[in-house]
Amino acid sequence: MLRIDVVTLFPDMVAQASGYGVTGRARERGLWQLGAWNPRDFATDSYRTIDDRPYGGGPGMVMMAGPLARALAAAREAQRAKGARGNRTLYLSPAGTPVTHRAIMDLASVDDVALTLVAGRYEGIDQRVIDREVDAEVSIGDFVVSGGELPALLLIDAIVRQLPGALNDAESAQQDSFAEGLLDCPHYTRPEHYDGEAVPPVLLSGDHAAIRRWRLKQSLGRTWRRRPDLLERRALSDEERALLAQYKIEATDRPA
């Protein structure tokens, strides 16, 4: 069973948000465990101080090393007590390496190595904690949010949905965007006609081979339009090159 611990000033936020949807059902099914640790509980003064002004001056506050390190130690001890054979500690940071689908798959594939996610606040955390305690800094995008809780929840959701049994239909995860290095194709449901637009006829044909080709072509085309960098990193098969060429021809024939 996968164990994920989050070091956060808002443990209730993490616990409650992860209790909904896919992550919540997966916890109920016993597919993963969550632990949340508040650095304030590991402060040594009566004010439960966890931050201070940065050396060298500047705006904002920095989370102190001591409470964070003690919270991390407590999380790892709890993980060992639950049978974890190892630990990977990730710090959610806009300065980190961008998270990819491949990285998510790697994190979800080892159930005997627990994960600890450090959710910083203010101007960040003391660099000495990063140097001594953190295995990797990871980012969910080139933007800044007020704290690491939402990025941690996004990471948890992405990891948990890859666990066997987390989704009611196992093929859903396999067909997600990025699963094959491409963006997902468009999807349609009832009604067949909506506001003057109809579902593409191929999806109603019952021809599974034709549907597969259409979906692959749309996936290739959408990636070409929106994320050409993904295509540059992907070796296309002969079929994929032909479908993408067909998509481009059809795109030029459409009215502006």
N, C-alpha and C positions, 0 to 999 in steps of 0.2 A: 504494500500500500504506500502510495506517495504521501510524504509529509512535507507541508509547507508552513514555515513560520515567518511572521512579519513583525519586524521591530518598528513600532509606530507610536506616535503620540495620540493616535485615535484608534485604539483597538476595536472599539464598538463599531466604528464605521466600516472597518475591514470585515469584521465578523458578520455584520448584518448584510452588507452588500453582496458578500460571497454566498449568502444563504438563498439567493434567488436563482431561478432559471437552471441552466445546465450545471453550474457549479454547485448549487444547492442540492439538486437531485443526485449528483455524483457523490456528495458527502453523505446523503441519506443512504446511498447504496454501498457505502463503505469503500469507495474507490480512492479517497484521499482524506487526509486529516489537516486541520488548520490549527495553528497556534498563533497567538498575538501577544506581544510583549511591549509594555509601555516603559520607556527609559526613565520616566518619572518615578517608577516603583524601585529604581535602582540608584536614585540620587542619595547622597549622604547627608544633606542638610535638611533642616526643618521646613524649608521653603520648597523642597523637591526641585531644586534648580537643575535644569538640563541644558541651558544655553548661556553664552556670555559674549561680550563684545569681541570683535576680531582684532588680533594683534596687527599693528600697522595702520589701524584706523579704517574708516570706511563705514558705509551704512549697514544696517541690519545686525543680526546676531548669528552666531555659529553654534551648532549643537556640540556639546562637550564630549570629550573622549571617554571619560570614566563611566557615566551612566550607560552609554551605548555599548561599551565593551562588556559591561556586566550583564546587560540584557542579552547580548549575543551569546555569552557563556551559558546563561540560563536556558536559552533556546536550544543550544546544542546538547546540553545535558538532557533536556526533555526528549530530544530526537534520539539520542542513544538509548534512553530508557524504553522507547517505543521500537527499538530494534534497528535503527538506521546504522548502516555501516560506514557512512561518510557524510560529508556536508559540502554544499556549494553555497557560498554567500555572495549575493548580488546586491549592488547598490544602485537604486534607480536614480539616474542623473542625466541631465541634458548634455553633459560632457562625455557620456558613455558611448559604447559601440551600439549602433542601431540594431534593434532586434529584428531577426528575419524568421521566416517560417522554418528554415533548417535549424536555427538555434532553438526554436520552440520544440521541434521534434526531438532534438538531443536532450533537452531538459525533461521531456515527458517520457523518455525511453528507459530511464534508470530508476526503478522504484525503490531500491535499497539505499539510495543516496538522497538525503533530505535537502530541501532548499530553504535558505533563509534570505528573505528580501528586506533590505533596509530602506525605509521610507524617510527621507530627510525632510527637513523644514527650514524656514528662514533662509539664510544665505548658504546653507549646506551643513556638512558635518566636518569635524576636525580631520584634517588630512591624515593624521597618524592612525586613525581608525581604518581609513581606506587602505593605507599601506600595510597594516598588520593583520587586518581581519577580513578584508574583502577579496574575493577571487576575481571578480570582474565588475566593471561599471557598465550598465546597459541603459539605453535610451529608447523611448517609444516614438521619438520624432524630434525634429528641429524646432522646438518651441519650449516654453517654460510654463509650468503650472505651479500652484502655491505649495505643493508638497508631493511626496512620493506615493501617497496612498492610492490615488486613482491610477497612476502607472502600474503600481503593484497589482491592483485588481485586474487591470487589463492583461497583465502577464499571467496571472493565475487563471483567468478565463481561457486564454489561448492555450495554456498547458493542459488544463483539465479536460477540455473538449477533445484532446487527442488520446485520452486514456480509454482503453477498451471498455465498452459498456457505458461510457458517459453519455453518448448520443443514442437516441432511440433507433436511428438508422445509421449504421456504421459508415455507409457510403457518403454521408453528408460531409464528414471531415475530409474525405478523399477528394471531394469535388469543390472544396473551398477555394477561393482565390489564393494564389501562391502555392497551393499544394503541389502543383506540377510546374511551378515556375511561371504560371500565367495568371492573369485576372480571370475571374469567373465569367461565364456567359450570362446573357439576360435570362430571366425566368418569368413565366406567365402562369396565371391560374384563372379560375372562373371569375367573371363571365367570358365567353368566347369573344364577344364584341363589347367594347367599352368606349363610349364617347367617340364613336366613329372609327375606332381602330380595332383591328382584328388580331388574334393570335396568329403567328406565322404558320402557314398551312402544314409545314413539315412536322410540326409538333403534334398535329392531330392525325398524322398519316398512319401511325402504328408501325412504321418502318424504323426499327431500332437502329439499323446501320446508318440510315439517312439522318436520323436524329443525332446520333453520335457525331457524324461528320459536321452537321450544322452547328452543334454546340462547340465543337473544337474550332471551327472556322470563326465563330463569333468571339470565342475566347482569345484566339490569336489576334483578331482584328481589334478588339477592345484593348488588348495589351499594346499593340502597335500604336494605337491612337493616344493612349493615356500614359503608358509606362514603357516607352521604347527601350529604356535601359535594361529592362528584364529580358527582352528579346536578344539584346546584344550579348547577354551572358548565357544564353540557352542555345544548345545545338539542336536545330530543327531537323526533323525527319523529312524525307522526300514528300510524304503526304502533307505534313504541316506546311512546308514551303509552297506546295501547290495550292492548298487551301488559303493561305495568306495572300498569295498572288491573286486568287479569285476574289477574295474579299476586297482588295485594293481596287480591282477593276470595277466591281459592283459599287464601291464607294464613290468613284469618280462619275459613275453613270447616274447617281441619285441627284435630284434637283437640290440646289442650295437652299 
